[in-house]
Structure formats: structure tokens, C-alpha cells
């Protein structure tokens, strides 16, 4: 039975709180079904009849009998610290006493809108270099490749953040970053004999939309067709920009440099890969603003996702190997949510990002741009199967260890 609207607070005041909550969840990078689920839970507890429709670019809230609110929003980066605070605020709304008053509501709305920084600027900037360098090491790169990939990744990620408030320039940044990274890789390969493929894939890892793709598939699997389709289209457009930039660079590089060195991306040993991806996981914790006390849990989930993928790959093959990693990481995150009241999304997202197939999609665009149509289509299908495998593993884990609320 839903609670009645507390006396001293008008229904319109509660509607404002719920609208603020929906917008804050979106600004924190929550998926559409998570926004709808959280607002529905809070509205039901408050006795407010509400209907929520969320997409990456719009929020529509309908309140009975005739109050409809439409908010134009833009996709935002994931902020796990803010998602954790909002999760606690949803619990607080569900347990709000009947004597709540307008003053209390004003304070609640202020807290919903807060987004204090978790880490300073320097740790975040360091993470922009740590993640690409670690990924380059996982791809088998040596000291030179790791160093160059770290610099390229830092510049790519830093530039994207500088252009957050300049959308007209930000829309073309993926193409420019891919062009710059590919030319830099070709130059260092020609001059120092470094592996160009390792540098590019490591350096651009912070721009690959793999997590966006996986979130889109998750939204489609939960029935959020509009949100999933639009997010899937956005991921495809980013991949196209990255592919076009690399294709232009591949035409210019022979005119400027000697033929680049390529090893065919031979991965490092399993032990070295696990160590490198642990460093990447730490960098992701900084970039995603994982609360300090939950960083060990996020790193453990990342280790489980890696070893689960290794195990599942040996049984199911390369395309479906991510299912095992997603299954273990999600089950662990759900267990943490139930036992320690940490939102499951906090340890889960960094571990899932390590599995996402963004680099596979990038190579698909490269193959298509190089007129290798069959290879490009095969690689694109492999990318989609990997994303589906990740979501399937998450859904299976939800049946084994159910979360308090859907985490992703």
C-alpha cells in the first residue's frame, strides 16, 4: 500500500522532488530503466501517481490527473558517487516520515542537485593516462607503446572534457582525436619502430563507446526500445567518426612516414593482462568517481570479470566469453548491494567497461573504410554478440542473486 502524501507538503511539491530526482539520475549517467525504476519506487512510496519515460535526450513525467513535464536533456558521463548518493536518497524518500514539511523538501531538493567532486583534478588527469597505458600493456605493448598510448589517451580524454560546454566542437572531436591518434601512432612507429595498432587502440580506449553500446542492449532487453535504439545509434555514430578519422590517417600516413609496424595485436600473457587490467580498473574507478570506500570492491569485481571471461572463453568461444565475466561481476555486485547496502552499480560498472566491445567495433569501422566489407561485417557482428553476451550474463546473475534495484 502506497503511503499517503505527507501533510504539510502539497502534491506539487512532491512532483518537483520526483522531477529533480529523474533529472539528477540522468545527469549521473543512469540508464533509462534505472531512472524509471527509481522514480517509480519513490513515487509509489510517497503515494504520488506518476508515469516516467526516459531516453538519453528527453525525460517525460506524467502526474495524475493532468500534470505532464517534458525535460530536454543531454547524455552525461557516469558519476558513480552521485548515483550512490541518489540511491540513498531514494531509500530516504521511501522512509520519509509523514511530518515532512516544505522546509525539509527544500533541503531534500538541494541534496538531490548536489554533485560534489570525489577526487581532485590531478587524480582524474592521471587516470586519463593510466587507463590507455594499461590497455596498451594488455594488448602486448612494450614500454614505448605504453608511454605513447598514455600520452595519446590523455590528450584525447582531456580534449573531450574541455569541450563539454562547446557541443558544436565536441561533435567533431571523435573524428579529430582518431585522426590525431592514428597519425601520432604512425609517426612513432616509423621513427621508433613501435606498434601502431597497440598505440591507437590503447590511446583511443577512453573514447570508445563500448559501455554505451552495452547499456543500449540492456535497455532494449528491459523493454526500453526508444532509449535503447537512440543510444545504439549514438554509439554507432561515434564508431563511424573514429573509423573515418583512422581511415583518413591511413591515407595520409604513407605520404608522410614509412610503413607503420604492426604485430597483429598479439595479447600479453594472462598474468600480465590481469595485472594491466587491474591498473586500468583503478583508473576507471577514478574517472567514474567510485567512492573511496568501495574502490576495493570495484577492483575485485574487475578481477572477477576478467577471470570469468577467461574461463568462459575456453568453454564458449571468443564472442560469448564475456558472458562469464559479466555473470560473475554482476552476481558479486548484487551480493554486495544486499549485504553492505552499496548500490550494485558502483562495483559493477568499472568491471563491465573492461569487457565492452568498443575496440572491436572500431576495428570493424576500419575494415569497412578499407573496403574489406566481409571482415568489417564479421567484426561488427562479433561486437554485437559480445554486447549481447554481457547483457545475458548480467540478466542471468540477476536471477541468481537478485539486486535491490536494477543496477545497470
C-alpha positions, -999 to +999 in steps of 0.1 A: +000+000+000+015+033-010+019+059+017-003+090+016+012+123+007+026+137+040+006+165+055+021+200+052+035+192+017+015+197-014+014+171-041+030+196-065+060+198-041+065+161-043+062+162-080+090+187-081+111+164-060+105+135-083+113+156-114+145+167-097+153+131-089+148+120-125+170+148-139+197+141-113+198+104-121+201+112-158+229+137-151+247+109-132+246+087-162+219+063-152+203+041-179+167+047-188+153+017-170+172+027-138+157+062-139+122+049-144+126+022-117+140+046-091+114+073-097+085+047-098+097+033-064+099+067-048+066+078-063+048+047-051+062+051-015+050+088-015+016+080-028+021+100-059+006+086-091+034+090-117+045+077-150+081+081-162+095+078-197+133+083-200+155+084-231+191+097-235+178+131-247+144+136-230+126+129-198+088+129-197+070+127-163+032+124-161+014+131-128-023+124-123-046+140-131-032+164-157+004+174-149+029+165-176+065+177-176+089+174-205+126+180-199+152+182-227+185+167-215+218+156-230+237+123-224+261+126-195+291+107-182+287+082-154+292+096-119+290+066-096+294+086-064+264+107-073+244+076-083+253+061-048+240+092-031+209+093-052+203+056-043+205+065-006+181+094-012+155+071-029+157+050+002+152+081+023+122+092+003+107+057+008+111+060+045+101+097+048+080+104+079+045+118+075+055+151+093+078+161+064+074+198+058+082+222+029+115+233+046+126+197+046+116+193+010+137+223+000+167+207+017+160+174+000+158+191-034+191+208-027+207+175-018+194+158-049+210+185-071+244+183-053+273+168-071+305+174-050+338+162-065+351+129-052+386+132-065+407+163-073+417+173-108+452+157-107+440+121-099+415+124-128+441+137-152+464+109-141+437+083-147+433+096-183+468+084-189+467+053-167+438+036-185+452+039-220+487+029-209+473-002-190+452-012-220+482-009-243+501-032-219+473-057-220+475-057-258+511-067-256+527-033-259+562-026-246+574+004-226+574+026-257+539+017-268+526+021-232+541+055-229+529+068-263+494+054-257+492+070-223+501+104-238+476+100-267+449+088-244+455+117-220+452+142-248+421+125-263+403+124-229+413+158-218+402+174-250+368+157-248+363+172-213+375+206-223+348+207-250+319+196-227+304+232-228+311+236-266+288+210-282+295+222-318+332+214-314+326+183-293+306+166-320+337+165-343+362+157-315+360+119-320+369+123-357+398+147-349+410+126-320+411+095-341+429+113-369+455+127-345+460+094-326+464+075-358+490+099-373+509+100-340+510+062-339+522+061-375+549+088-367+562+070-336+561+036-354+581+050-383+606+068-361+610+043-332+597+010-345+567+010-321+535-010-328+510+015-343+479-007-337+486-011-300+491+027-296+459+036-314+437+011-296+452+019-262+451+057-268+415+058-280+401+035-254+387+064-234+366+074-264+353+040-275+315+038-269+315+002-257+297+009-225+272+030-244+266+000-267+262-024-238+238+000-220+218+002-252+215-035-254+205-037-217+178-010-223+164-030-253+164-062-232+143-044-205+117-031-230+130+005-232+130+004-270+132+041-277+161+047-253+180+016-264+176+024-301+187+060-297+217+050-276+226+023-300+225+049-329+247+073-309+273+045-303+273+037-340+279+073-350+308+076-326+324+045-340+318+059-375+336+091-366+365+072-351+367+049-381+366+078-406+394+096-387+416+065-388+408+059-424+419+095-434+451+089-413+458+057-431+457+076-465+479+104-452+504+083-433+522+067-464+527+102-477+544+114-445+560+084-429+574+050-438+551+019-434+540+016-397+549-015-377+520-038-367+522-070-347+486-080-353+476-073-317+491-103-300+478-101-264+501-103-235+503-134-212+472-140-190+491-130-158+504-097-174+470-090-188+454-094-154+479-070-138+475-045-166+437-046-164+439-041-127+457-008-133+430+000-159+403-008-133+419+016-109+420+043-135+383+037-143+374+040-106+389+075-106+373+085-139+339+071-129+342+087-094+338+055-074+335+064-037+368+057-020+355+031+004+342+010-025+373+011-047+385-024-034+351-039-042+352-024-077+387-038-083+376-072-070+346-072-094+370-062-122+392-092-114+362-115-114+350-102-147+385-108-163+389-143-149+353-152-156+358-141-192+390-162-195+371-193-181+340-188-203+361-182-234+377-216-230+342-231-229+320-209-252+345-192-276+357-157-280+324-140-289+305-154-258+334-153-234+322-120-219+291-138-206+311-155-179+328-123-168+295-103-167+279-132-148+305-133-120+309-095-117+271-089-116+265-116-091+292-102-069+279-067-072+244-077-064+256-096-033+275-065-022+243-045-026+223-069-005+249-074+023+265-040+026+238-017+011+262-003-016+244+003-049+253-026-072+261-002-100+292+011-081+314-020-083+297-033-115+302-005-140+341-004-139+342-042-142+317-042-172+336-015-190+366-037-191+345-062-211+328-039-235+335-044-272+343-008-282+377-017-297+361-045-318+336-020-332+364+004-340+383-023-360+350-031-378+348+005-390+384+004-401+378-027-421+348-012-438+367+020-446+395-001-461+369-018-484+372-051-465+334-054-464+332-091-453+358-086-425+340-054-414+306-071-412+320-101-394+337-079-368+306-058-363+286-090-357+312-101-332+309-068-314+272-071-312+274-107-300+298-096-273+275-069-261+246-093-260+267-118-241+275-092-215+238-083-210+229-120-209+254-126-182+240-097-162+204-110-166+214-145-155+232-131-125+200-111-115+182-144-113+209-160-091+214-130-068+186-105-072+196-068-067+176-043-046+170-024-078+183-030-113+219-017-112+225-011-150 
